[in-house]
Amino acid sequence: MKKCLVWLLVLTLCAGLLAGCGGAKNAATESNRGEMKDAADGIVEYSQEVGTTALSDTSITTYPSTTSQKLIRKIYLDAETEDLDALLEAVMEKINQLGGYVEQQEIYHGSPSAQRRYRRGSLTIRIPAEKLDDFVAKVTEESNIVSSNETSDDVTLRYVAIQSRISALETEQTRLLELLAKAETTRDLLEIEERLTEVRTELEEITSQLRVMDNQVNYGTVNLSVSEVKEYTVVEEPETVWQRIGTGFKQSLKSIGNGFTEIFVFIVANLPHLVLWAIAGVGIWLIIRIARKKKKTKKTDTTP
């Protein structure tokens, strides 16, 4: 009986030991599985992070939304004035007042041989963009505008693209300088210097383009053509047939009057020459008359 109890106790202890070992084994297995899962999750998160970074590096560069609109404005004015000098003086004064400048100027004073010496001028004027309308208003006030035209070129996208390219080249230049300091072989040194020269050349070219574009955007262009006239051209609606006849008749009378005026001016202006020619003509006529009279008298005396 005692032996049976002893064996029963031994069997119970063995069963407990086996159960404890199995539990420990299961706990270790679960722990290993958890560690493996955490490691797998970490790999997935790292892969996603790397993939996102790679995607952002290779994505298309977007233009910053804060860039203001870039417009290049050009205005063409064909104007008339009765006094070219007075108009040019007023125009120059307004240009200086607005902070602009004259880029090109040509003045035609007329040919001395022409009957009419009306003058004309052609100016290319640069005015700060925000003050361009003020300048046009001043020219309109001081002269008669026969025709006008304005063009506006939106270069915002091109401007931002150049800015982005400059930023990329500056970044590449910085990296090349860092590599140049770490170069160990002559071959690497030459290759880096060659690429650095290319980057700097392109950077100078597009930086110059950006400066030119800034000037075109910040300063509008006015191409002003001015003619000096006696009477302003009247811009009206199309005339009827009778109105055209009346206008033509008036113009014909005006043309005849101008013709007599030009003749009178020519006679008065050339009066000294005309007097000399008249005296010479009278002298020649008298010589010819005297010669004929002598010839006639001689012929009469020789007649029997």
Wavefront OBJ file of the C-alpha trace (Angstrom):
o trace
v 0.000 0.000 0.000
v 2.811 2.348 0.910
v 4.628 1.430 -2.316
v 1.549 2.343 -4.336
v 1.361 5.743 -2.700
v 5.037 6.348 -3.364
v 4.692 5.491 -7.068
v 1.565 7.639 -7.334
v 3.449 10.588 -5.839
v 6.377 10.058 -8.240
v 4.027 9.928 -11.235
v 2.288 13.139 -10.073
v 5.643 14.976 -9.784
v 6.691 13.780 -13.249
v 3.434 14.967 -14.762
v 3.894 18.388 -13.131
v 7.435 18.647 -14.404
v 6.341 17.751 -17.951
v 3.525 20.296 -17.874
v 5.921 22.983 -16.658
v 8.384 22.256 -19.453
v 5.633 22.336 -22.059
v 4.402 25.709 -20.773
v 7.869 27.175 -20.830
v 8.393 25.871 -24.358
v 5.118 27.390 -25.518
v 5.984 30.724 -23.868
v 9.353 30.761 -25.563
v 7.742 29.939 -28.882
v 5.222 32.752 -28.500
v 8.002 35.138 -27.501
v 10.015 34.186 -30.566
v 6.997 34.618 -32.773
v 6.367 38.095 -31.302
v 9.971 39.108 -31.882
v 9.842 37.835 -35.457
v 6.581 39.721 -36.058
v 8.036 42.946 -34.624
v 11.083 42.544 -36.818
v 8.908 41.933 -39.877
v 6.814 44.991 -39.078
v 9.986 47.038 -38.738
v 11.223 45.847 -42.101
v 7.899 46.731 -43.695
v 7.903 50.189 -42.111
v 11.483 50.782 -43.225
v 10.664 49.610 -46.745
v 7.684 51.925 -46.884
v 9.785 54.822 -45.614
v 12.496 54.163 -48.188
v 9.907 53.798 -50.923
v 8.234 57.060 -49.952
v 11.561 58.866 -49.878
v 12.544 57.497 -53.254
v 9.188 58.482 -54.675
v 9.521 62.044 -53.379
v 13.020 62.319 -54.832
v 11.919 61.211 -58.278
v 8.633 63.109 -58.335
v 8.084 66.069 -60.671
v 9.085 69.426 -59.203
v 6.042 71.575 -58.493
v 6.076 75.344 -58.844
v 5.680 77.328 -55.621
v 2.217 78.810 -55.328
v 3.604 82.003 -53.761
v 5.234 83.196 -57.008
v 3.519 86.344 -58.261
v 2.400 86.667 -61.858
v 5.152 87.809 -64.207
v 3.944 89.944 -67.132
v 5.998 91.634 -69.851
v 3.993 94.632 -71.122
v 4.716 96.486 -74.356
v 2.735 99.521 -75.565
v 2.901 101.056 -79.049
v 1.732 104.675 -79.474
v 1.469 106.674 -82.705
v 1.015 110.334 -81.728
v 0.786 113.770 -83.344
v 1.871 117.117 -81.975
v 1.998 120.706 -83.188
v 5.253 121.348 -81.312
v 7.712 118.449 -81.206
v 10.166 120.189 -78.860
v 7.490 120.979 -76.285
v 6.146 117.407 -76.350
v 9.607 115.866 -75.985
v 10.316 118.149 -73.037
v 7.086 117.110 -71.302
v 7.763 113.436 -72.032
v 11.313 113.586 -70.650
v 10.105 115.332 -67.516
v 7.494 112.621 -66.922
v 10.042 109.850 -67.533
v 12.370 111.271 -64.884
v 9.478 111.754 -62.490
v 8.391 108.111 -62.782
v 11.926 106.731 -62.521
v 12.152 105.477 -66.110
v 14.717 105.939 -68.840
v 15.019 106.281 -72.611
v 16.496 103.159 -74.194
v 16.629 104.519 -77.756
v 15.789 107.840 -79.445
v 15.763 109.027 -83.065
v 14.695 112.524 -84.195
v 14.202 113.420 -87.888
v 14.383 117.173 -88.553
v 13.339 117.040 -92.200
v 15.257 117.555 -95.426
v 16.386 121.126 -96.254
v 15.338 120.597 -99.880
v 11.800 119.600 -98.947
v 9.018 122.157 -99.111
v 7.690 120.962 -95.773
v 10.115 120.279 -92.981
v 7.777 118.648 -90.489
v 9.766 116.702 -87.938
v 9.147 113.339 -86.363
v 10.637 111.281 -83.559
v 10.839 107.652 -82.472
v 11.547 106.699 -78.850
v 11.833 103.426 -76.960
v 11.049 104.182 -73.319
v 11.266 101.955 -70.223
v 8.898 102.783 -67.366
v 8.363 100.918 -64.037
v 5.525 98.476 -64.650
v 3.294 99.836 -61.887
v 3.576 103.385 -63.329
v 3.165 102.518 -67.004
v -0.471 103.618 -67.209
v 0.409 107.010 -65.680
v 2.949 107.624 -68.422
v 0.513 106.659 -71.191
v -2.082 109.018 -69.690
v 0.477 111.851 -69.777
v 1.352 111.259 -73.443
v -2.358 111.096 -74.310
v -2.890 114.402 -72.528
v 0.002 116.173 -74.277
v -0.569 114.880 -77.838
v -3.105 113.467 -80.261
v -3.005 109.657 -80.228
v -3.706 108.362 -83.721
v -3.339 104.673 -82.866
v -2.302 102.534 -79.909
v -1.634 98.877 -79.247
v -0.600 96.854 -76.187
v 0.757 93.322 -75.773
v 1.137 91.390 -72.524
v 3.263 88.232 -72.272
v 2.775 85.990 -69.206
v 6.171 84.424 -68.399
v 5.350 83.135 -64.908
v 5.908 79.440 -65.669
v 9.140 80.105 -67.552
v 10.363 82.346 -64.732
v 9.706 79.719 -62.047
v 11.276 76.989 -64.196
v 14.468 79.040 -64.433
v 14.436 79.589 -60.674
v 14.080 75.852 -60.084
v 16.930 75.109 -62.461
v 19.174 77.626 -60.702
v 18.400 76.009 -57.338
v 19.212 72.543 -58.701
v 22.503 73.718 -60.211
v 23.533 75.451 -57.002
v 22.864 72.235 -55.056
v 24.878 70.212 -57.560
v 27.703 72.738 -57.392
v 27.864 72.385 -53.596
v 28.018 68.587 -53.836
v 30.715 68.733 -56.504
v 32.833 70.998 -54.321
v 32.493 68.509 -51.461
v 33.528 65.630 -53.748
v 36.403 67.690 -55.101
v 37.808 68.090 -51.586
v 37.633 64.283 -51.059
v 38.981 63.228 -54.482
v 41.907 60.805 -54.142
v 42.882 60.078 -57.761
v 43.780 62.406 -60.605
v 41.081 60.872 -62.792
v 38.360 61.606 -60.237
v 39.731 65.110 -59.786
v 39.606 65.855 -63.523
v 36.104 64.434 -63.962
v 34.734 66.455 -61.043
v 36.398 69.657 -62.246
v 35.022 69.142 -65.769
v 31.476 68.706 -64.501
v 31.908 71.642 -62.109
v 32.911 73.876 -65.030
v 29.810 72.811 -66.987
v 27.549 73.507 -64.014
v 29.051 76.946 -63.412
v 28.773 77.900 -67.102
v 25.112 76.903 -67.269
v 24.457 78.633 -63.958
v 25.891 81.919 -65.276
v 23.853 81.689 -68.498
v 20.465 81.068 -66.905
v 21.170 83.576 -64.122
v 21.747 86.166 -66.852
v 18.465 85.115 -68.492
v 16.669 85.604 -65.190
v 18.128 89.113 -64.778
v 16.976 90.062 -68.280
v 13.504 88.701 -67.572
v 13.373 90.619 -64.280
v 14.165 93.832 -66.152
v 11.474 93.137 -68.745
v 8.901 92.396 -66.049
v 9.803 95.283 -63.735
v 9.989 97.855 -66.561
v 7.305 98.085 -69.229
v 8.265 99.199 -72.750
v 6.650 102.098 -74.613
v 7.436 102.483 -78.325
v 6.439 106.090 -79.023
v 6.275 107.451 -82.570
v 5.605 111.201 -82.807
v 4.910 113.331 -85.914
v 4.869 117.134 -85.948
v 1.828 118.369 -87.897
v -0.063 121.586 -88.523
v -3.435 120.015 -87.849
v -4.342 116.917 -85.875
v -5.798 113.904 -87.616
v -9.449 113.550 -86.632
v -10.454 109.964 -85.984
v -14.156 109.708 -86.821
v -16.725 107.197 -87.954
v -16.962 106.381 -91.702
v -18.484 109.290 -93.675
v -21.418 109.146 -96.068
v -21.014 109.823 -99.807
v -22.053 113.493 -99.517
v -19.803 113.973 -96.514
v -16.902 112.505 -98.473
v -17.671 114.866 -101.415
v -17.786 117.855 -99.100
v -14.580 116.810 -97.372
v -12.855 116.281 -100.714
v -13.981 119.712 -102.003
v -12.670 121.398 -98.856
v -9.395 119.551 -99.151
v -9.080 120.622 -102.815
v -9.613 124.293 -101.908
v -7.160 123.902 -99.090
v -4.642 122.313 -101.439
v -5.015 125.194 -103.944
v -4.562 127.731 -101.162
v -1.474 125.863 -99.938
v -0.135 125.839 -103.508
v -0.444 129.638 -103.859
v 1.119 130.009 -100.436
v 4.063 127.831 -101.430
v 4.522 129.838 -104.664
v 4.441 133.135 -102.777
v 6.946 131.798 -100.217
v 9.194 130.559 -103.038
v 9.120 133.951 -104.809
v 9.839 135.922 -101.651
v 12.548 133.525 -100.486
v 14.290 133.596 -103.886
v 13.654 137.274 -104.694
v 17.360 138.234 -104.778
v 18.065 135.547 -107.338
v 14.994 136.480 -109.356
v 16.052 140.178 -109.432
v 19.511 139.244 -110.687
v 18.050 136.998 -113.356
v 15.590 139.737 -114.358
v 18.401 142.310 -114.687
v 20.460 139.861 -116.689
v 17.484 139.106 -118.898
v 16.747 142.792 -119.511
v 20.424 143.408 -120.289
v 20.523 140.575 -122.805
v 17.276 141.802 -124.378
v 18.688 145.360 -124.716
v 21.926 144.077 -126.266
v 20.010 141.994 -128.781
v 17.711 144.925 -129.616
v 20.606 147.355 -130.062
v 22.425 144.838 -132.247
v 19.364 144.402 -134.461
v 18.858 148.156 -134.698
v 22.470 148.723 -135.774
v 22.216 145.948 -138.297
v 19.053 147.438 -139.722
v 20.581 150.939 -139.889
v 23.686 149.624 -141.619
v 21.587 147.777 -144.125
v 19.603 150.978 -144.845
v 22.801 153.030 -145.379
v 24.229 150.538 -147.862
v 21.078 150.503 -149.976
v 21.490 152.665 -153.255
l 1 2 3 4 5 6 7 8 9 10 11 12 13 14 15 16 17 18 19 20 21 22 23 24 25 26 27 28 29 30 31 32 33 34 35 36 37 38 39 40 41 42 43 44 45 46 47 48 49 50 51 52 53 54 55 56 57 58 59 60 61 62 63 64 65 66 67 68 69 70 71 72 73 74 75 76 77 78 79 80 81 82 83 84 85 86 87 88 89 90 91 92 93 94 95 96 97 98 99 100 101 102 103 104 105 106 107 108 109 110 111 112 113 114 115 116 117 118 119 120 121 122 123 124 125 126 127 128 129 130 131 132 133 134 135 136 137 138 139 140 141 142 143 144 145 146 147 148 149 150 151 152 153 154 155 156 157 158 159 160 161 162 163 164 165 166 167 168 169 170 171 172 173 174 175 176 177 178 179 180 181 182 183 184 185 186 187 188 189 190 191 192 193 194 195 196 197 198 199 200 201 202 203 204 205 206 207 208 209 210 211 212 213 214 215 216 217 218 219 220 221 222 223 224 225 226 227 228 229 230 231 232 233 234 235 236 237 238 239 240 241 242 243 244 245 246 247 248 249 250 251 252 253 254 255 256 257 258 259 260 261 262 263 264 265 266 267 268 269 270 271 272 273 274 275 276 277 278 279 280 281 282 283 284 285 286 287 288 289 290 291 292 293 294 295 296 297 298 299 300 301 302 303 304
